[in-house]
Amino acid sequence: MDVILVQDAAIDEYMSQVLLTTMPVNLLGVSIVNADCIDTAAMQAAWKINTYIGAPSMPLGLSRARGWNPFPWEYRTDCIKQGTIPALADIPENSAWPPYPDGDAMLEAWLTACEPGVTMLVTCPFTPLSNVLKRKPALKKKIGQIIWMGGAIGVPGNLDPKTVPNPPWNGCAEWNAFWDPAAVDWIFRHTTCPIIQFPLDITDQAKITTEFMARLDTQSQAGMRFSTLAYQSYGLVSAEPYYDMWDVVTTCWLVNDQHNFFAPPTTMKLEIDVELNATQGCIKPKKGRGGRAVQVVQKFAADGGQQRFYDYVATQFNRS
């Protein structure tokens, strides 16, 4: 499976990127957008991580995409902490940067060169992908599926009123949709490939548990370097009650056929509110005609899918 990752450098997204390198997929490249991060720190942390895991040549670019509602600075500074964890502290930054490789041009090139059927794994706002497809509509034919972490369907959103003024704060939007609602709307309206969506409904069930952290710690002490990286990275945020494994759980869809982590998705016709009103960025089922048919993953498999998820991730990180 050919995979392109578009992410915005939250700690769990870095772990998603590392997890991809352990999976039976062909990762064509990674484009980072300056959304839930700070561009320079985000790129250098990504470089350090790739160097640490032995993948310094992984194609990595910085998107020029811009959003509407900026992430709080409190969230965006996590990428600075990421680059200074003990596992990465002695790895030098890439002295050739900046300027950074153009992540939008790279995304366009990857889609142009790949065979039809590529999987777009988007763990951030849709803006980088929508911008490229607006410029080159023919590239839509190359995409076999879009797997997206975003939205909140049957649960509250994750805009914290302590970090977002009211307005525009609301109780139903999720950040990857709220950053640029118009980009979500464009993807919903102008693409026809399958979209598998991982909203907060399922990611709320993927906490960074004490049991999971203890397992990473044990594996780290046994010399497993990937576990050391994951343990120290998640240790930066594991005490935060709202922090979930949003992106790692989404990434695990790529191997769900082999491991049965999730209950079957529910096909829903969805729409997003793009207006400047009290529900901007909220994604809800469309009543009546219209809406985009999306496969929404809402639950783990009832026969132990959640535990299989944690076991799988820990096992994948149990390597040196």
N, C-alpha and C positions, 0 to 999 in steps of 0.2 A: 504494500500500500504506500503510495506517494503521499506525503503529508507536508503541508506548509503551516507553520505556527505563526500567528499574529498575536502578540501579547503586550502588556504594558508594565512589566517589571515589578509586579508585587512579588513578595517572597514566595507565595504558593505557585506563582507562574514560573519562577525560576525552577522550582522543584518539578513542575510539569515538564519543563524543557529537559531537565535531567532524566526524568522518567522516560521520555520519548526515546532517549538514546539507548535504553535497555529493552525496548520493545521491538517486535519483528516488523518494523516500518522503515521506510526510506524517507528520512527527514531532509527535505530539499533546502530548507533554510528557515530563518527566524527574522521577523520584522518586529521591532519594538516601537510603540507609539508613546509619546510623552504625555501620558494621561495620569495613571496612578503611580507616578514616579517623577524623577528629575533627570532630564535627558543624559547629561554627562555621567552622573553617578550610576544610572541604570545601565548604560552601555559598558562602562568599565567593570561593573560587577558581573555582567553577563560574560565579558571576556575572561575575567578571572575564573568564573565557574567552568567555562568551557576548557580553559587551560588545566584546571584542577582535575577534571574528569577525563583528560586526554583527548579533547576534541577542539583544539585551538583553531582548526581550519573550518569549523562549522560556519557556513555563510550567515552573517549577522549584519542587519542594517537598521537604521533609525528612520522611521516614518516622519514625514513632515505634516501629517494630518493634525488638524486642530478641532477641538470640540466646542460645545456651547456652555456647559456647566462644569467648571473645573473641580477636580477632586480636591479635598482639603489638604493643606500642606502637612498636617499630622500624618496622613496616610502616605503621602508621596515621599517622605523622607525615609521610609523603610529601606529603600534601595541603597541609601548611604550606609545604613547599619549592615546591610547584607555584605557589602564589599569589605567590611572590616572584621568579620568573624575570624576566629583564630585559624580556621582551615584555609582562609584566603588571604590573611594579613600579609604574608611574605611573598605573595605572587605580585610581580610588578604590573602596573597598568600598561595598556597598549600605548606605547610612546608615539605611534603613528597617528593617533586620534587626538583631538579632532583635526580635520573634518571627518565626519562619520560616513560610512557608505550609505547611499540613499536607499532607505528601506522600501520606498514606493517604487522606485525604478527596479529594484531587485525583485519585488513581488510581481511586477509586470513581466520581468524577464523569466522568472520561474514558471509563471502560468503560460507564457508563450512557448517555452521549450518543453514543457512536460506533456506526457500523453494525456488524453481525456480521461477523466475519472479521478482527478486529484482530490484529496480530502483537505478542506480548509478547516483547521482547528483554530478558532477565534476565542480567546479567553479574555478579551478586552472589548472596548467599543468597536462597532462595525465600520467606523470612518475610514481607516486605511483601505479596506476591501472595497467599500462603496466608491471611493474616489478613483481607484484603479479601474473598476468596471464601468464607471461613467465615461472615463477617457477611452477605454478599449472594450466596448460592449461585446465584441466577439469572444473575449476571454471567458465569458460566462459559460460557454460550451465546454470549457476544460474542467469545470468543477463538477465532481461527482456527488459531493455532499458537503454541507457546512455543519460543523459541530460547534455550537455556540454556548458559552456560559453567559447567561444574561436573563434579566427579567425576574418578576415575581408574579405568579399566577394566583395561587390560592392561599398565599401567606403574605404578611406585611413586607414592605420594601426594606432597604437597609440604609436609608439616608438618616444619619444621626442628627437630631435637632441641635445637639451641642456643637456641631461642626458646620452646619448649613443653616443660614438665616431663614426665617419664615416670613414671607415667601422668599425663595422658591421651594423650600422644604415641603415634602408631602409624605404620607405614610404608605404609599404603594409602589414607588419607583425603586428600581435596583440600579446601582451605579453604572454598570456597563451600558444600560439603556439610557439612563439620565444624562450621561456625559454628552451624548449627541443623539437625541431622539429622531432627528431627521434622517440620520444614516440608517437606523433600524427600519424606519418607514420605507426608505428607498430599497433596501435589501428585500423587505417583505413584498414590495410592489413590483420589483423589476427583476427578480430571479425566479427560476422555476425548479431548481435542483432541490433535493430533500434537505430540509433543515432539521437537525436534531438539537433541541434546546434543553439546556440544563439550567433551570431557574432556581431561585432560592428555595423552592419547595423541596428539592432533592439535596442541594448543597448545605442547607441547614442541618441535614442529617449526617454530615461529614465533618464532625468536630475534630480538632487535634486533641485526641484523648490522652490521658495520662498513661494508659496501657500502650498505646502506639508509641508515645515518646520513650517509655521504658524499654520497649523492644529496640528502637533505634539506638538508644544508649548502650544496651547490651551488645548489639552488633558493632557499634563504634569501638567499644572497649576491646572487642575481639579483632580489631584491625581492619574493619570494613570501611573504607574511605568514603564511599557513597553515603553510608549511614552517618558517618561523622559530619559530612556536609549537611545532610538533611536534619540531623539532630540539632546542630548549632544554628541552622537557619530558622527552623520552626521554634527554637528556643527564644528567638527574638519576639515572637508574637503569641506563643501558646497560652500565655496567661491572660490574653485579651478575650473576654467572653464572646465577642461577636465574630472572632476570626475563625473561618472555616477553611477546609481544603477544597475551595470552590473549583479550582482549575485542575488539580490532580484528579478529582473525581470525574470531571468532564473528560479528561484525557483517557481515563480508563474505558470509556465507551469504545475506543479503538480495538480493544480485546474482549469486549463483552460477549461476543459469540462463543469464545472459548471458556469463559469463566462465569457467566450468568450472574453478574453483580446486580443487575437492575430488573425491576418489573418491566414488562413491555411498555413502550411509550404510548401515550394517548394522543391521537391526532386531533388537534384543535385548530379552528380558524381564529387567528389572532390579529389584533391591531394595536398600534401604539399611539398615545396622545402626544402630538407634537406642538400643541398650542401653548401659549404662555398663560397657563391657568393653574388651578389647584391640583391637577392630576398630570402635569407634564411628565413624560417619560414612563408613564404606567402602561403596562402591557396587559390586555385583558381579552377574553374571548369576544369575538364579534357577534353581535345579535343580528339576526336576519342575514341578508346577502352580504357578500364581500368577505374580507379578511384573508390572511395568508394561512394556508394549511401547513402546520408545523407539528412535528413529532415531539411531544413534550415528555421528558423523563421526570417523574415526580416521586418515585419510591424505589428503594432497594428491593430486590427479590425477597419474598417472604420467607424463603427457606434458608436464611443465613447469608443473604447477599451482602449485607453491610459488613459482616465479619470477613467474608471472602475479599472484600475490597481492601480492608486494612491489612489482611494477610498478604495479599498480592503486592501492595505497595512496599511493605516492609521487606518482603522477599526480593523484590526488584532492586531495592537499595542495599541488599546484603551482598555487596561485592566491593572488591578493592581495585 
